[in-house]
Structure formats: structure tokens, C-alpha cells
Amino acid sequence: MQNRIIFHIDVNSAYLSWEAVYRLQHGEKIDLRKIPSVVGGDERKRHGIVLAKSIPAKEYGIVTGESLYSARQKCPNLTIVPPNYERYLKASNSMLSLLNEYSPLIQRFSIDEVFMDCSHLEDNFLKIAYEIKERIKKELGFTVNIGISTNKLLAKMASDFKKPDKVHTLFPEEIEEKMWPLPVGKLFMIGVKTQKKLNNRGIYTIGQLAKLDREYIYAWLKKPGLLIWKYANGIENSEVKNTSYAVKSIGNSTTTSYDVDNKKEAYMFLLAISEMVGMRARDLNLSGRVVSVSLKDNDFFSYSHQKKLNTATNSTKTIYETSKKLFNEMWNKKPIRRFNITLSELSSNEFCQLSLLEDYDEKEEKLNRAIDKIRYKYGYNSIIRSCFLHSGIKPVIGGVMEEEYPMMSSII
């Protein structure tokens, strides 16, 4: 394992960079990366969120995940462009095609992140990393950070060092100097809530976490605590595996047989859809950071809300609770005839569970897996929640595969 060389290639401000490149290639004079700009949802409805931001926008205090309305308050002259996922997937494909020239072992972690096993490059790995970075910039028009180490965790941590357009190493012998002084919240997989827990016990840096007694951290935070302790010490040994093409989103919807005019029944429909979305995400070994809910009323008017989570999830409970909150924020009291829930900004769970530390419940995780297994074997109605008894509402809604697969192309 110590002889491995792993690259983590991370596109800088991916959606915004890809949008800017596309527009420049098609005749626009203004580079979105050089002005206050964001990629986000429908501004007219005042509930879209910032999916990506330019560096000038960041200088106004705009952060990923905040509402477009809030971002506009911070920067009145902000340029807002809608996302075009097919365009971004084509750009991501372009990068993957280029990377295939260097290694047969490539794992797509998300649409803008790739792990690549470059052990075969031996002593030339640093030269090749810079070559890849420059080729992506010159041939495809956007920039990346490349992190290099002996495992995927440290490579990913390295790619998050100074941005943009950089190559960084983080080998085991460099952990104490480069990683341990960082705030504990910078450690991969530590969310806001866990950071507060650690800070409350005087743990402010990754080094302080790494030096805790292993049994102490396990007794305190159980399995998630042991995982972050290992990560703080640079311990992670999963392989880089070739994976199937990235799924863009996981969603299910239903058109009701009658108009739903009360919260109780609306919640039941949301729960039934959340059951299917969670099952499918777990089956694909994926988690998502954005939950979206869209409604269509009896006048066929559609509207939606979305929320970006601190940590990616595939928990049915989290998807449902988030969907319910979004529903409460946006429902205009008009009868509803269609519900939809979508989980997006997906990433693989291949070498960690991204939802472990946000209200993590190990019993819930095991229960979800057990229920999934029974349902796949004996049918979706083999285990149901009691609230659906005699309700006339299906306990699990969906089943048609609705993942949006990308257009296969090497051209942006």
C-alpha cells in the first residue's frame, strides 16, 4: 500500500468554470470567472440556491448553498446563470477522456472529482501531474487542483490545499507539517455539528484529534469517532476502482389520484417517495447533498424548493425530514396533484460514509439496509410504516429508474 501513488483531481469551481468555458467558446466576451457571478436556480421564485460561485462573488461573502435572494442582497450587480447539467457532464467527460491516457484505474467520485491510481508512473508522477493540469487548462479551458499521496483520503485532502490551479502532495511523512496544524473542521467528513462537539472538548486542530487516545474517541463518538481518528492519522486503504458512469440525480415523483389539500396526507406522500429515493441511493452506493422538492397544484402550476445539506446523505429519515421542511416553507395551501423529490450533487460512498457525522445513528443505518434487503427480496410492501395502514396511500412510491445519465461525449 505504501508504494501506491494516488491522484485526486478536483475541478476548481466546477459548474461556474464549465459554464464560463462554454460561453466563451460560443462567442461571449465576458468570463464569468472574472466577475461576481454564480450558478443557481430560478431567481424569479426567490428560492433557488447558489450551486457555484466565482472568486469575485466569494469576496462579497457569498457562499455555496445560500439562497439566490440572499446572495443578491450582498451583491446587487451579481450575475446569475441557471445550471445546465448536460453541459457540465460533457465537460466532465472531456476531462475523463484525457485522464484515460494516463491510467486505466480511474474512479469517478462525483461529477467534478476523480481518483486515479498512478502507481505505475513511479518517480515521474509529479511531472505527469503538472502535465495533466496544464493539458486540462490548455485543451479544455478550465483549471483543476491535483492532490497526490499514497491513499485516496490524503490525496483528497491535498487537493483542497491552496486553490486554484495547483498541485499538492500530502504523503504520510508530511502529515504532521501540512495537515495536523489545520482546523479540525478541514478534515474530510467532519461537518459543522461534529466540529462543535470536538471544539467543546478543546479539540481545535486535526493534530489534536489525531493524538487522542483511540479508545477514548471510540467510547465518545463510537464508529464515526474511530473513523475520523483514523482519517486524522492518514489511515485509509481502499482501492481505486473503475466505476460505472456517474449518475446525475436520483428522483421519484407521483401524480395523485385526488387533490391533496392537507399536510397530513402531503407528509405521507413525501415519506413514501423518500422511502424509494433513499432505497435507490443506498442501492447505488451514493449519497447526495442537495434535496429538492417540487409540487404541482390543481391548476397545473409548478413550484419547487431545494436545500443543500452540510453532509451528503442517503438516509430515508434525513431525506424525508428535509423534504417536509421544504414543503412547509413553500406550500401555498392550494390542493396538490403531483409531488417530486430529487437527491442531487451525488458522490460515491466507496471509501467513506459521507453521512456518518450529521446526526449519525448506526442503528438507523443498519435498519435501513435490513429493510432494503427484505423489500428487494419480498416486495416493497413486505415492510411498511404503520401510518400507511388503511390510508389508501402506497407506503413506497416510485420504482421507475429516473437517474439522468449523461450524454457520452469528449467535447465540451
Beta strands, then each sheet from edge to edge (+ up, - down):
strand 1: 6-11
strand 2: 37-40
strand 3: 50-53
strand 4: 79-81
strand 5: 106-110
strand 6: 113-117
strand 7: 144-149
strand 8: 167-169
strand 9: 249-260
strand 10: 286-297
strand 11: 302-313
strand 12: 336-348
sheet 1: 5+ 6- 1+ 7- 8-
sheet 2: 3+ 2- 4-
sheet 3: 9+ 12- 10+ 11-
end
